[in-house]
Amino acid sequence: YKVKNEVPGSSFHIPCPSERAGKSDGYCGRILRAQGTRKEGYNEFRLRVEGDPEKYQPGSTYRVTLYASSPAYFRGFTLIALREGREGDKEEDYAGNFQIIDEEDTQFMINCPPAVTESTPRRRTRIHVFWTAPPSSSGCVTLKASIVQKRIIYFQDEGSLTKRMCEKESLYGETTEKPLLDCCACGTAKYRVTFHGNWSEKVHPKDYPRRANHWSAIIGASHSKNYVLWEYGGYASEGIKKVAELGSPVSMEEEIRQKGDDVLTVIKMKAQWPAWQPLNVRAAPSAEFSVDRTRHLMSFLTMLGPSPDWNVGLSAEDLCTKECGWAQRVVQDMIPWDAGTDNGVTYEVNDLLKIPSGEDPPLTSLDHPQSPFYDPEGGAITPVARVVVERIARKGEQCNVVPDNVDDIVADIAQEEKEEDDTPETCIYSNWSPWSACSSATCDKGKRMRQRMLKAQLDLSVPCPHTQDFEPCMGPGCSDEEGSTCTMSEWITWSPCSMSCGMGLRSRERYVKQFPDDGSVCTLPTEENEKCIVNEECTPNSCLVTEWGEWDSCSATCGLGMKRRERMVKMPPPDGSICGAEVLEVEKCMMPECHTIPCMLSPWSDWSDCSVTCGKGMRTRQRVLKSPVELGECTEDLEQVEKCMLPECPTDCMVSEWTEWSECNKSCGKGHMIRTRMVKLEPQFGGDLCPETVQRKKCKIRKCNRGGGQGQVNSDEKKRRKEAREKRRSKQGGRQGEETTSTMRPWSNWTDCTKLCGGGIQERLMTAKRRLKSAQLPSCKDRKEIRACNVHPC
């Protein structure tokens, strides 16, 4: 049957009890007492561990190769791994576990389960197996092989068929190699994970996809031991399949969020197009996450694209230490893994070599000759990425048995101080600008400033703090505080050697994570170069080159400089390899001594007032040249200019032009007309308030006629008619008075406004119900009223 293993390789065979009959013979004693003609010191056969490590990482998996140099071959073999100083007669004498790669070629030995042997005896020149190193504190281990060639058995205690490795010491504190069943740490911890992609044409030149190379969006989580986001050698879920094949994190994020309390933080980082850029062009992506006692594992995954289904990531990285604390720092170099959901051995071509298994095996340098990582010698794959997990804060009462060092305590206090912010919630600010340079260029005390902008004040009754901040400082290199030092990233993996044969150069980079707080320049190197030797026995002169050309002129006109000369390759090596001969030479050159003009300068003056009283402006400071003009021109700056920010300037209310006057609201007699204007900009930051937006004025079109149209009748006639009317009224009595006063209808409803905004007009009418022929009173005339409406700005 198969038993699941916690490391790549996924499974191995455990013999049944009946298969263990050989224990009576000293457990695996038959292997150590092999019969037949035995030869020592035979070097045509070799045992190799991928990468040729001198030390092993506990719990890590390595590819082990047993091969014969042409034209030699072997028919059978035996491979074992013993703890140093053990004889192999007890089960506990054996170290680590082997995993079978090809069952048609290799199998576990029936009478000695820890040993690997051939499946069938036949001619072969090479076999491969995986070996998982034992847990920590296992000491040194020796891998031994025996070779069977007809009746001759080659077996060595030292030499090419023996490989001795000792345990690698942890560099970054005691994180658990495997997830702890129960974490004993207290409180919570906050971490920052940074992904440094190192997959580039320079480091991995074979078939590198220049156009579409990228890292997909990174997806992961901090989680409990009850949830397996993904695992080495495990089966791929639908979410993993979408990440590995398409680079899409959507399905996997849905799977993570469905786990409820088993997940504490979802980890997300943006995709990177192209896959690699210098650190001074694009910062490495990072994300922050938290862990606690129950959710102390961290996993993430990203696709290397284009590829069939290759990905890199961390699986169940435990950040809880055995001392009941939280790991300070974890660094892992990463090689790609095959998700097992698709087929293909190259970046962009799918080769249907086998049916996808859905398992996650690691890629190796011996998978397929067309693979971009193929190495016929079986060397280790150069890492494509490095991930750095750093603790940035802890919260709550901590209970680790081992006391923190001073650096840990200071870092946590600084983080707590940083998180305190007394800014009212009703004041919305921009982020603080970086600190300006110190006003003192010497070790005299000066000051420096930073600024922020008040974007909005939601409650005018709550005052907002200042927008400028000052603190004391001294010139560069004068501070004894820790803030005057640079914080650097870890070195990125060394690049490949510049030569494929003989001596060359390799380089590595790092970047400045935090510049000194005192404003000084960071002088620590960000790049390192060193010599490297590749295959000392190769013959770089197997290619033909021209004679050296003439030396170029010195790069300097005075003092120390460099000069170079070149030659060309006339004929490359016949095997198609890169010519190892040097085609460029560089050496130093010395020119006459440079005569520089010393500049004697006064200290910088204080900064001038800002050029504006509000908003953005400029300010300056000066210094004076003290050295005599006769010594020559001084090229140092005598004036510096920088931006300054004061509180926002008041903005007055802005209104549009007046509209035309409306019609008079009366058809006769006294009335009024109106006009309007709209608000174009409301006042801000204490600006002038808005003026009136509606104005009225009196109007009189004509005098109303009270005599029924007989304006030219003389006064006697008017008097006579008036007397006649009064007679008739007196005869008709009160009934006629009622009829006269009830002839008008009530006011109509106001009409719709002529405009939706910006000032319009409404009107309403009053009309007569019945007009008596004998009644010519003004109350019988139709009336009209006009008013302004919708005066708000559009």
Secondary structure, 3 states (H helix, E strand, C coil): CEEECCCCCCEEECCCHHHHHHHHHCCCHHHHCCCCEEECCCCCEEEEECCCCCEECCCCEEEEEEEECCCCCECEEEEEEEECCCCCCCHHHECCEEEECCCCCEEEECCEEEEEEECCCCCECEEEEEEECCCCCCCCEEEEEEEEECCEEEECCCCCCEEEEEECCCCCCCECCCCCCCCCCCCEEEEEEEEEECCCCCCCCCCCCCCCCEECCEEEEEECCCCCCCCCCCECCHHHHHHHHHCCCHHHHHHHHCCHHHEEEEEEECCECCCCCCCCCCCCCEEEEEECCCCCEEEEEEEEECCCCEEEEEEEEECEECCCCECCEEEEEECCEECCCCCCCCCCCCCCCCCCCCECCECCCCCCCCCCCCCCCCCCCCCCEEEEEEEEEEECCCCCCCCCCHHHHHHHHHHHHHHCCCCCCCEEECCCCCCCCCCCCCCCCEEEEEECCEEEECCCCCCCCCCEEEEEECCCCCCCCHHHCCEECCCCCCCCCCCCCEEEEEEEECCEEECCCCCCCCCCCCEEEEEEEECCCCCHHHCEECCCCCCCCCCCCCCEEEEEEECCEEECCCCCCCCCCCCEEEEEEECCCCCCCCCCECCCCCCCCCCCCCCEEEEEEECCECCCHHHCCCCCCCEEEEEEECCCCCECCEECCCCCCCCCCCCCCEEEEEEECCEEECCECCCCCCCCCEEEEEEECCCCCCCCCCCCCCHHHHHHHHHHHHHHHHHHHHHHHHHHHCCECCCCCCCCCCCCCCCEEEEEEECECCCCCCCCCHHHCCEEEEEEECCCCC
